[in-house]
């Protein structure tokens, strides 16, 4: 057995701790990776931290490192970058020393096989690579929205995923792109992308200010705030026959939709978007490997490491989650360093 590794566990609502665990040397075909940094998700992961998850769902059936159900104690996370430090029999030496990304919880060391890691492109910084899951999600959201030339697009929520979606939409020849977020620091980051405007969605004049930019409403609206009430707002600001892409996962928070007003007559389409699969209409041409390659290219273009606002040592993970939970005004992306 090797020395103990350190893994972050959620042990109850708003309770996180770092545990030491023993792990074996890599078996044939496996590699041992020493983690350099990992990114905390302020969306899905914070629902787990707060205990706002449905207990009848698997954690993630598509990621081998996240098998099981949502029950405490639970190690959860999915954005780890590290360096290969040992090889099991049968793996070529070319792997040794390589920097790789993997969908893993927040752990100091992990065992992996070549099919569960992604070697970092030579021109991709480690800090940028930890955004790969969120960038893959953003690519999926843009594809599901099927944006068209000259449309008016609206994005609610300018956390990391919202910022990445806005950055990708900026590559399209839209008529206008408006974003919305509660927090000034995120609105500032959004404006720096070159969006048409970034508004505070809870101000009394939000609707009037938006209508000055979109007189008829948005053709394409994204709900990425994580707040269930925002979905009604997204529907209300969308034009006749427009699309609302729902990228937020609300966990066990109830969603009370107002579908008795303009929604029914407006023929608005609500689109469920989830990165674990490819939209059926695209599967003839797209698979996950192509989407990952697109995500890597987008990371090199956008360089999202500029949105890292706080860094914590792994042993201070409890403080990191507490800070993210109580100080969202000051955070965009929080990472753990090892």
N, C-alpha and C positions, 0 to 999 in steps of 0.2 A: 504493500500500500504506500501511496505517496503522502506527502503532508496534507493536512486538512485544507480544504478550500472554504471560502466564505460565500454564503448565499443569503440574499435578502428574502425574508419571509413576511407575508402578511398574516398576523396571528389573530386578528379581530378587527372590527371597524376602527379605522384610524390608529391602528397599532402595527408597526413594522419593526422588525429586529433582524440583526445579522447573525446567522448561525454558522458554526463550523461543522463541516461534514467531511468524512473520509471518502475518497474515490480511488478506483483502481487505475493502474497503468493502462494505456490504450491497448485494446485487443487488436488482433489482426484486422487490418482495413480501417482502423480508427486513428484519429489524430488528437493530441491534447493541445488545447488552445488556452493561452493565458490572456485574460481580458485586459484591454487598455482603457476602454470607457464604454459606458452604456447610457442610452437616452431614456428618460422617464416620459411616458405618454401622459399628457395632461387630460386626455379624454378617457379612453377605455381603462387605462391603468388606474386612474384616480377613482373611477367607479368601483374598482376592486378594492382599493384602499379604503374607500368610504363605506363599503358593504352594500353598494347599490347595484348588485348583480343578481340575475335570475339563477336560482340554484338548480334549475332543471335543465340547464344547457351545458354541453361540454365546454371546457375552457377554449380550445381551438382544435378542431378535428383535423385541420390541414397542416399543423405544425407538430412534429414529433416530440419536441422538447416541452410542449404545453398540453400533454394529454391529461385526462382526468376531468373532474367536475369543479364547479365553483363552490368550494367549501374551505374554510380555514382549518389548519394553516395551509397557506398557498404561496408558492413562489411564482411570480408572474412578471413578465416583461418580454420584450421581443426585439430589442435593438442593441446588439452587442458587437463591438469591434475588438479584435485581439490579434495576437501573433501565435503561429503554430510553434510549439516548443518541444514536442516529442511525437514520434511516429510509431504506430504499431507495425507488425510485420506485413509486408505486401504493398505498403505505400512508398512511392518513389521519393527520394531525398529532395526533389524540387519543391515539395511542400514545406520543408523545414524552414522556418524563419519568415514565411509569407504572412502578410497581413490579410485577415479575412473578416467578413461580416457573417453573422449567424443570428437566426431567430431564437434567442435564448433568454431565460430569466436573468436577473442581475446577480451573476455569480463570477467569482474571481478566476475560475478555471472550468472548462467543460470539455467533454469528449464529443467528437463529431466525425462524420464520414464525409468524403468529398462531395456527395450530393446534397449535403445540408449546410454547406458554407459557400460563400461567394468571395473569391479573391478580389481584393481592391484593385481597380485600374491604377496604373502607375501615376496618373495625374489627378487622382482623387484623394484629398486629405482625409485622415482618420476622422476628424470632426465632422466632415461632410458626409462620410459614409454612414454615420449613425442615424442619418435622416432617411436612409433607404426605405424602410417600411412606410413612413409617412409619404414619401415621394411616390412609391408604388400606389398608395391609396389615392393620391392626388391625380396621378395619371388615369387610374380607373374612374375616378369621379368625372374628369373631363371627357373621357370616352363615353361614359354613360349619359352625359348631358348632350352629346352630339351637337356641339356649338356650330352655328352657321355664320357665314359672312354677314356683317352688318347688324348683328343682333345686339340688343341691350342685355347685359348680364349683371346679376346682383348676387353677391356672396355674403351671407350672414355668418359671422364668426371669423376672426382673424387670429386664431391660434395657429400653431404650426401648419396643420393641414389646410386651413383656410388661406394662409399666406402662400402656401405652395400652389394651391388651386388658382389663386389670383395671379401668381407669377406665370403659371402656364397659360392662363387665359390671356395674359398680356401679349402672348406670341401670336394671337389671332387678330385679324382685322375686324374687331368689333366696332359697333357704333359708339358704345360707351360701356365702361366697366365700373360699377359702384360696389364698394364693400361696406360692411357695418360691423362694429364691435363696441362693447361697453368700455374698454380700457384705452386710455390715451396712448400708452406705449405701443400697443398693437395697431392702433389707428395710424400712428406715426410710421411704423414699419410698413404698413400697407401703402401709405402715400408715397413712401420712398420707392415703391415698385413702379410708380407712374400711373396708378389707377386714376380714373376721372375724379372720384371723390371717395372719401371714407367718412361715414356718418356714425353718430351715436344713435343706436336704434331705440333708445328709451326716452329721447327728448320729445317734448310735445309737438315740435314742428317736423319730426322725421318724415312723416308721410308727405307733407307739403314740399319739403326740400327734395325728396326723391322724385316727386311728380314734376318738379321743375327740370329735372334731368331726364326722366322717363315719363312724358305726359300720359301715355297709355298704360304704363307698367313695364315690368321686365319680361323679356321673352324667355329667359332662362334664369332660374333662381336656385341657389344652393343653400341648404340649411345645414351649417357645419358648426353651430354654436354649442351644441350639446344641451340646450335648454328647450324642453318640450313646448313651452309657450311660443317660442319663436317660429314654430312650424305654421301656426295660424297666421302670423305676421308675414311669413314668406308667401303663403297662398294669397293673402290679401293684396300683395304688391306685384302679383304676376298677371300678365295680360291674358286675354281670351286665347285659349288653345296653347298657352305656354306650358313650360315644364318646370316642375319643382323636383330637384334631386335631393333626396334625404340621405345625407352621409353621416349624420349623428347617430351614435348608438346610445339610447337613453337608459339602458339597463332596466332596472325595475321601477324607474320613475314613470308615473302615469302620464299619458298623453291624451289631452282632451281636445279633440279637433272640432272646429266649428264648420261643419259641412252643410249647414242649412241655409247659408246666405249665397254669396256670389259664386262659391266653388262649383255648385252643381251646374249652373247655367254657363259657366265660363269654360267648361270642357278642359279644365286644367288636368295635366297628367302628373301624378305623384310617382316618382321613380325611386325604387329602393336600390341603393348602391352599396355593395360590400365587396371588399378587395379579395376575399377568399375564393372568388370565382370570376371567370370572364363572362361578360354579357353574352347570352346565347347567340345573338345575332352576329357576334364578332368571332365566334370560335372556329369558323372556317378559315380565318386568316390570322388570328391572334392566339397565342398561348402564353403561359406565364413567363417562359424564357424570353420571348420577344418583349413582353411588358417590362421585365426587369432590365433589359438592355436599354429600353426607352427611359426608364427611371434613372439609370446610371448616367445617361447622356444629359438628362435634365438636371441632375445634381451638379455636373460639371459646368452647366450653363448658369444656374441660379446661385450656387455656392451658399446654401442656407446656414452654414455655421455662423454667419453674422447674427443669427437670431438666438444663439446660446447666451442666456442672460445670467445663469448661475451655475457654478461647479461645486460639487460636494465630494469629499472622499467617501468611498463605499461604506466605511464604518460609521459615517454620519448619515446614513440613508434615512433614519427616522426623522432627523431634522429636515432633510431635503423634502420629504413628503409633507411634513407639517408646514413648511414654508410655502410649498406649492398650493396646499389646501387653504391656507389663511392669507396668502399675499398674492393672489392672481394678478392684482394690479401691477406688480413688479416683475412678472415672469412671462417669458415666451417659451423658451426651451431650457429645461434643467437637465444636467447630465451628472453621472457618477463617474469618478476617476478611481483607478485601481493602482 
